[in-house]
């Protein structure tokens, strides 16, 4: 049985619901267990993550329009701090963003900003809690990206 590490933050429960359903799907369909690290539960503590992982985060911003007049990340900053700590970003093979499409250009903007800041790819997105189709689609992307990352570092 193979394993996937998922580092995420969930504030309203939407991202946590997605991670749980994704984990169940991977176990049932790909014989893969998941190690889930919910940053919200760590109370700003960090530790090294030595194995490859995928990051998942929602978008919480204030101000700006996401294009030309700025924005400020709120509430999800502890995930960025965790990824930066101990050079954990070196083991992140990709990030998935969630958000609400009603926010137009700010949809999944935090994930896009993390990808640029840390130099790993944004490998997908989903809206709110995600659908069953999102689970299947993103599971395939995660497995493909994880395999490519493992090949690259070996």
DOMIFI-18380 format. One record per atom (N, C-alpha, C, CB): z, y, x; residue in three letters. Coordinates in steps of 0.1 Angstrom, whole numbers, padded with zeros to 4 digits, always signed. Each point is the difference from the previous one (the first is absolute). Glycine has a CB too. Layout:
! residues N
ZYXALA;...
! end
This chain:
! residues 154
+0000-0012+0008UNK;+0000+0012-0008UNK;+0000+0012+0009UNK;+0012-0012-0019UNK;-0021+0022+0016UNK;-0001+0012+0008UNK;+0009+0011-0006UNK;-0023-0006+0007UNK;+0025+0017+0000UNK;+0009+0010-0005UNK;-0007+0014+0002UNK;+0020-0014+0006UNK;-0017+0023-0016UNK;-0004+0013+0000UNK;+0012+0009-0001UNK;-0023-0006-0010UNK;+0024+0016+0019UNK;+0010+0010-0001UNK;-0005+0013-0007UNK;+0011-0009+0021UNK;-0004+0013-0031UNK;-0004+0012-0008UNK;+0012+0010+0001UNK;-0014-0014-0016UNK;+0010+0026+0022UNK;+0010+0011+0001UNK;-0004+0010-0010UNK;+0004-0004+0025UNK;+0005+0008-0034UNK;-0003+0009-0011UNK;+0011+0008-0004UNK;-0017-0016-0008UNK;+0014+0026-0001UNK;+0011+0008-0006UNK;-0004+0001-0015UNK;+0005+0013+0022UNK;+0005-0015-0030UNK;-0002+0001-0015UNK;+0011+0009-0005UNK;-0011-0023-0001UNK;+0007+0033-0007UNK;+0009+0009-0005UNK;+0002-0001-0015UNK;-0006+0016+0018UNK;-0005-0018-0026UNK;+0001-0002-0014UNK;-0001-0014-0004UNK;-0011+0022-0002UNK;+0008-0031+0011UNK;-0001-0015-0003UNK;-0014-0005-0001UNK;+0021+0003-0012UNK;-0031+0007+0012UNK;-0014-0005-0001UNK;-0004-0007+0012UNK;-0005+0020-0014UNK;+0008-0015+0026UNK;-0004-0006+0012UNK;+0007-0013+0002UNK;-0005+0022+0011UNK;+0018-0023-0014UNK;+0007-0012+0001UNK;-0006-0011-0009UNK;+0021+0013+0006UNK;-0024-0009-0018UNK;-0007-0010-0009UNK;-0013-0005+0006UNK;+0011+0012-0020UNK;-0019-0003+0025UNK;-0012-0005+0007UNK;+0003-0009+0011UNK;-0011+0022-0006UNK;+0020-0019+0015UNK;+0003-0009+0011UNK;+0005-0013-0004UNK;+0006+0020+0013UNK;+0002-0021-0024UNK;+0005-0013-0005UNK;-0011-0008-0005UNK;+0022+0010-0006UNK;-0031-0004-0002UNK;-0011-0007-0006UNK;-0010-0004+0011UNK;+0002+0012-0022UNK;-0004-0004+0032UNK;-0009-0004+0011UNK;+0006-0012+0008UNK;-0008+0024+0002UNK;+0021-0023+0000UNK;+0007-0011+0007UNK;-0002-0013-0008UNK;+0016+0016+0010UNK;-0013-0016-0023UNK;-0002-0012-0008UNK;-0014-0005+0000UNK;+0018+0009-0015UNK;-0028+0000+0015UNK;-0014-0004+0000UNK;-0003-0007+0014UNK;-0006+0019-0016UNK;+0011-0013+0027UNK;-0003-0006+0013UNK;+0006-0013+0001UNK;-0001+0023+0010UNK;+0013-0025-0015UNK;+0007-0013+0001UNK;-0008-0010-0008UNK;+0022+0011+0004UNK;-0025-0008-0016UNK;-0007-0009-0009UNK;-0014-0004+0004UNK;+0014+0009-0018UNK;-0021+0001+0023UNK;-0015-0002+0003UNK;-0003-0002+0014UNK;-0004+0014-0020UNK;+0013-0010+0029UNK;-0003-0001+0015UNK;+0011-0006+0008UNK;-0014+0020-0003UNK;+0024-0026-0004UNK;+0011-0007+0007UNK;+0006+0009+0011UNK;-0011-0022-0005UNK;+0013+0035+0001UNK;+0005+0010+0010UNK;+0013+0006-0005UNK;-0024+0005+0007UNK;+0034-0005+0001UNK;+0012+0006-0004UNK;+0000+0015+0005UNK;+0013-0022+0001UNK;-0005+0030-0007UNK;+0001+0014+0004UNK;+0014+0004+0004UNK;-0019+0005-0015UNK;+0020+0003+0025UNK;+0012+0007+0004UNK;-0001+0014-0005UNK;+0004-0015+0021UNK;+0004+0019-0030UNK;-0001+0013-0006UNK;+0011+0009+0005UNK;-0010-0010-0020UNK;+0006+0021+0026UNK;+0009+0010+0005UNK;-0001+0013-0008UNK;-0001-0010+0023UNK;+0011+0012-0032UNK;-0001+0012-0009UNK;+0008+0011+0007UNK;-0002-0014-0021UNK;-0004+0024+0026UNK;+0006+0011+0008UNK;+0011+0007-0008UNK;-0022+0003+0013UNK;+0020-0002-0026UNK;+0010+0007-0008UNK;+0014-0007+0001UNK;-0018+0006-0016UNK;+0018-0019+0019UNK;+0013-0007+0001UNK;+0006+0002+0014UNK;-0008-0017-0017UNK;+0001+0022+0026UNK;+0006+0001+0014UNK;+0008+0012+0003UNK;-0020-0012+0007UNK;+0021+0022-0016UNK;+0008+0012+0002UNK;-0004+0007+0013UNK;+0018-0011-0014UNK;-0030+0013+0017UNK;-0006+0007+0011UNK;+0003-0008+0014UNK;+0004+0021-0013UNK;+0000-0033+0012UNK;+0001-0008+0012UNK;-0014-0006+0004UNK;+0024-0006-0005UNK;-0026+0004+0018UNK;-0012-0005+0005UNK;+0003-0012+0009UNK;-0012+0023-0001UNK;+0002-0031+0003UNK;+0001-0011+0010UNK;-0014-0004+0004UNK;+0022-0008-0010UNK;-0024+0001+0021UNK;-0014-0004+0004UNK;-0005-0011-0009UNK;+0006+0006+0023UNK;-0019-0004-0026UNK;-0007-0011-0007UNK;-0011-0005+0010UNK;+0004+0010-0024UNK;-0002-0022+0029UNK;-0008-0005+0011UNK;-0013-0007-0006UNK;+0021-0002+0014UNK;-0020-0003-0026UNK;-0012-0007-0005UNK;-0009+0010-0008UNK;+0014-0021-0002UNK;-0027+0017+0001UNK;-0009+0009-0007UNK;+0004+0001-0015UNK;-0019-0007+0015UNK;+0017+0019-0020UNK;+0004+0003-0014UNK;-0010+0009-0007UNK;+0024-0003+0006UNK;-0023+0003-0019UNK;-0008+0010-0008UNK;+0011+0009-0006UNK;-0019-0017-0005UNK;+0015+0029+0003UNK;+0009+0010-0006UNK;-0006+0004-0014UNK;+0008+0009+0023UNK;+0001-0007-0032UNK;-0004+0004-0014UNK;+0009+0012-0004UNK;-0008-0024-0006UNK;+0002+0035+0001UNK;+0008+0011-0004UNK;-0006+0008-0011UNK;+0010+0001+0022UNK;-0002+0004-0031UNK;-0005+0009-0011UNK;-0002+0014+0006UNK;+0012-0014-0018UNK;-0017+0022+0010UNK;-0003+0014+0003UNK;+0010+0009-0008UNK;-0024-0005+0006UNK;+0032+0012+0002UNK;+0008+0011-0006UNK;-0001+0012+0008UNK;+0017-0017-0009UNK;-0024+0027+0003UNK;-0003+0013+0007UNK;+0004+0012-0008UNK;-0019-0011+0012UNK;+0022+0022-0006UNK;+0001+0012-0007UNK;-0008+0011+0006UNK;+0023-0007-0007UNK;-0029+0016-0001UNK;-0008+0011+0005UNK;-0013-0005+0004UNK;+0020+0011+0008UNK;-0029-0001-0007UNK;-0014-0002+0004UNK;-0008-0008-0009UNK;+0008+0001+0023UNK;-0021-0003-0019UNK;-0009-0008-0009UNK;-0006-0011+0008UNK;-0005+0020-0013UNK;+0010-0023+0025UNK;-0005-0011+0008UNK;-0013+0003+0008UNK;+0010-0014-0017UNK;-0016+0026+0015UNK;-0012+0003+0007UNK;+0002+0012+0010UNK;-0013-0008-0020UNK;+0016+0019+0015UNK;+0000+0012+0008UNK;+0012+0009+0000UNK;-0024+0000-0004UNK;+0034-0003-0004UNK;+0012+0008+0000UNK;+0013-0008+0002UNK;-0012+0016-0014UNK;+0011-0027+0021UNK;+0011-0007+0005UNK;+0007-0008-0011UNK;+0003+0018+0016UNK;+0007-0025-0011UNK;+0009-0009-0009UNK;+0012-0003+0009UNK;-0020-0009-0014UNK;+0031+0004+0007UNK;+0012-0004+0007UNK;+0004-0013-0005UNK;+0007+0024+0003UNK;-0006-0034+0006UNK;+0004-0013-0004UNK;+0015+0001-0004UNK;-0017-0011+0016UNK;+0021+0005-0027UNK;+0014-0001-0004UNK;+0004-0014-0003UNK;-0002+0024-0009UNK;+0014-0028+0011UNK;+0006-0012-0004UNK;-0005-0012+0008UNK;+0002+0010-0022UNK;-0014-0011+0027UNK;-0005-0012+0008UNK;+0002+0002+0015UNK;-0016-0004-0019UNK;+0021+0015+0024UNK;+0001+0002+0014UNK;+0007-0011+0008UNK;+0000+0024-0005UNK;+0010-0031-0001UNK;+0007-0010+0008UNK;-0010-0012+0004UNK;+0021+0006-0013UNK;-0032-0008+0005UNK;-0009-0010+0005UNK;-0007+0004+0012UNK;-0003-0007-0024UNK;-0002+0020+0025UNK;-0006+0005+0012UNK;+0009+0000+0012UNK;-0014+0015-0015UNK;+0027-0012+0012UNK;+0010-0001+0011UNK;+0001-0014+0005UNK;+0012+0020-0009UNK;-0012-0030+0000UNK;+0002-0014+0004UNK;-0012-0004+0008UNK;+0014-0004-0020UNK;-0026+0007+0015UNK;-0012-0004+0007UNK;-0001+0006+0014UNK;-0012-0002-0022UNK;+0017+0015+0024UNK;+0000+0007+0013UNK;+0010-0006+0009UNK;-0008+0021-0011UNK;+0020-0025+0006UNK;+0011-0005+0008UNK;-0004-0013+0007UNK;+0016+0011-0016UNK;-0011-0012+0029UNK;-0002-0012+0008UNK;-0015-0004+0002UNK;+0022-0008-0009UNK;-0031+0018+0007UNK;-0014-0003+0001UNK;-0005-0010-0010UNK;+0001+0006+0024UNK;+0006-0007-0036UNK;-0004-0010-0010UNK;-0015+0002-0004UNK;+0024+0000-0008UNK;-0029+0012+0008UNK;-0014+0003-0004UNK;-0010-0009+0008UNK;+0007+0023-0006UNK;-0003-0027+0018UNK;-0009-0009+0008UNK;-0002-0013-0007UNK;+0007+0011+0021UNK;+0002-0015-0030UNK;-0001-0014-0006UNK;-0005+0001-0014UNK;+0018-0007+0014UNK;-0021+0019-0019UNK;-0005+0002-0014UNK;-0015-0001+0001UNK;+0019+0015-0006UNK;-0024-0025-0002UNK;-0015-0002+0000UNK;-0007+0007-0011UNK;+0004-0022+0010UNK;+0004+0029-0018UNK;-0006+0008-0011UNK;+0010+0004-0010UNK;-0021-0012+0003UNK;+0016+0022-0011UNK;+0009+0006-0010UNK;-0007+0000-0013UNK;+0012+0014+0017UNK;-0005-0016-0028UNK;-0005+0001-0014UNK;+0008+0011-0007UNK;-0006-0025+0000UNK;-0002+0033-0007UNK;+0007+0011-0007UNK;-0001-0002-0015UNK;-0006+0015+0018UNK;+0016-0010-0025UNK;+0000+0000-0014UNK;+0002+0014-0005UNK;+0009-0023-0001UNK;-0013+0025-0012UNK;+0001+0014-0005UNK;-0005+0000-0014UNK;-0002+0010+0022UNK;+0000+0002-0027UNK;-0005+0003-0013UNK;-0013+0007+0001UNK;+0023+0001-0010UNK;-0034-0006+0005UNK;-0013+0006+0001UNK;-0001+0014-0006UNK;-0010-0023+0000UNK;+0019+0026-0009UNK;+0001+0013-0006UNK;+0002+0011+0010UNK;+0009-0010-0021UNK;-0004+0007+0033UNK;+0002+0010+0010UNK;-0012+0002+0009UNK;+0024-0006+0000UNK;-0035+0000-0004UNK;-0013+0003+0007UNK;+0000-0002+0015UNK;-0005+0016-0019UNK;+0003-0005+0027UNK;+0000-0001+0014UNK;+0013-0004+0006UNK;-0018+0017+0000UNK;+0029-0016-0007UNK;+0013-0004+0006UNK;+0002-0015-0003UNK;+0009+0023-0003UNK;-0018-0030-0004UNK;+0002-0014-0003UNK;+0000-0008+0014UNK;-0012+0002-0022UNK;+0023-0008+0025UNK;+0003-0008+0012UNK;-0001+0008+0013UNK;-0010-0019-0013UNK;+0012+0032+0012UNK;-0002+0009+0011UNK;+0010-0004+0011UNK;-0008+0018-0015UNK;+0020-0022+0012UNK;+0010-0003+0010UNK;-0004-0012+0008UNK;+0018+0009-0014UNK;-0024-0019+0008UNK;-0005-0011+0008UNK;-0011+0004+0009UNK;+0006-0016-0019UNK;-0015+0024+0015UNK;-0011+0006+0008UNK;+0006+0007+0012UNK;-0015+0001-0020UNK;+0025+0007+0017UNK;+0006+0008+0011UNK;+0007-0009+0010UNK;+0003+0019-0016UNK;+0004-0030+0012UNK;+0006-0009+0009UNK;-0010-0007+0008UNK;+0019-0003-0016UNK;-0030-0001+0010UNK;-0011-0007+0008UNK;-0005+0009+0011UNK;-0007-0013-0021UNK;+0005+0026+0018UNK;-0004+0009+0010UNK;+0010+0003+0011UNK;-0015+0010-0017UNK;+0028-0008+0012UNK;+0011+0003+0009UNK;+0003-0012+0010UNK;+0009+0014-0018UNK;-0010-0026+0013UNK;+0004-0012+0009UNK;-0012-0007+0005UNK;+0021-0002-0013UNK;-0033+0004+0009UNK;-0012-0006+0005UNK;-0002-0015-0005UNK;+0004+0014+0020UNK;+0001-0017-0032UNK;-0004-0013-0006UNK;-0008+0003-0012UNK;+0021-0011+0009UNK;-0028+0001-0014UNK;-0009+0003-0012UNK;+0007+0000-0013UNK;-0018-0010+0013UNK;+0013+0018-0022UNK;+0004-0001-0014UNK;-0009-0011-0006UNK;+0008+0025-0002UNK;-0002-0036-0002UNK;-0008-0011-0004UNK;-0001-0002-0015UNK;+0007-0011+0021UNK;-0001+0020-0029UNK;-0001-0002-0014UNK;+0009+0010-0008UNK;-0006-0023+0003UNK;+0004+0023-0016UNK;+0008+0008-0009UNK;+0001-0007-0014UNK;-0007+0021+0013UNK;+0017-0016-0020UNK;+0001-0005-0014UNK;+0007+0011-0008UNK;+0001-0024+0007UNK;-0003+0024-0020UNK;+0006+0011-0008UNK;+0013-0006-0007UNK;-0022+0011-0004UNK;+0033-0003+0005UNK;+0013-0002-0006UNK;+0005-0014+0004UNK;-0007+0015-0019UNK;+0008-0025+0010UNK;+0006-0013+0003UNK;-0011-0010+0004UNK;+0018+0004-0017UNK;-0031+0000+0016UNK;-0011-0009+0004UNK;-0002-0010-0011UNK;+0005+0003+0024UNK;-0017-0008-0024UNK;-0004-0011-0009UNK;-0002-0013+0007UNK;-0012+0017-0014UNK;+0010-0027+0006UNK;-0002-0014+0006UNK;-0012+0000+0009UNK;+0010-0010-0020UNK;-0020+0018+0016UNK;-0012+0001+0008UNK;+0003+0007+0013UNK;-0014+0001-0021UNK;+0022+0009+0021UNK;+0005+0007+0012UNK;+0007-0010+0009UNK;+0002+0022-0012UNK;+0006-0031+0007UNK;+0008-0009+0008UNK;-0010-0010+0007UNK;+0019+0001-0016UNK;-0029-0006+0008UNK;-0009-0009+0006UNK;-0009+0007+0011UNK;-0001-0013-0022UNK;-0004+0025+0019UNK;-0008+0007+0009UNK;+0007+0004+0013UNK;-0012+0009-0020UNK;+0024-0004+0018UNK;+0007+0004+0012UNK;+0006-0011+0008UNK;+0006+0020-0012UNK;-0003-0032+0006UNK;+0004-0011+0007UNK;-0011-0005+0009UNK;+0015-0007-0019UNK;-0027+0007+0014UNK;-0012-0004+0009UNK;-0001+0010+0011UNK;-0012-0010-0020UNK;+0013+0023+0018UNK;-0001+0010+0010UNK;+0011-0002+0011UNK;-0011+0016-0017UNK;+0023-0018+0012UNK;+0011-0002+0009UNK;-0002-0012+0009UNK;+0015+0010-0017UNK;-0019-0021+0011UNK;-0002-0012+0008UNK;-0011+0001+0011UNK;+0008-0013-0020UNK;-0019+0020+0016UNK;-0011+0002+0009UNK;+0004+0010+0011UNK;-0016-0004-0019UNK;+0023+0014+0016UNK;+0004+0010+0010UNK;+0011-0005+0009UNK;-0005+0018-0016UNK;+0014-0026+0010UNK;+0010-0007+0009UNK;-0006-0009+0010UNK;+0017+0002-0019UNK;-0026-0010+0014UNK;-0007-0009+0009UNK;-0008+0007+0011UNK;-0002-0016-0018UNK;-0005+0027+0015UNK;-0007+0008+0010UNK;+0010+0006+0010UNK;-0018+0005-0017UNK;+0029+0000+0012UNK;+0010+0006+0009UNK;+0006-0011+0009UNK;+0005+0017-0017UNK;-0002-0029+0012UNK;+0005-0011+0009UNK;-0010-0003+0010UNK;+0014-0009-0019UNK;-0027+0008+0016UNK;-0010-0003+0010UNK;-0001+0011+0010UNK;-0013-0013-0017UNK;+0015+0025+0013UNK;-0002+0011+0010UNK;+0012+0001+0010UNK;-0012+0013-0018UNK;+0024-0017+0013UNK;+0011+0001+0010UNK;+0003-0013+0008UNK;+0010+0016-0016UNK;-0017-0026+0012UNK;+0002-0013+0008UNK;-0010-0002+0011UNK;+0008-0010-0020UNK;
! end
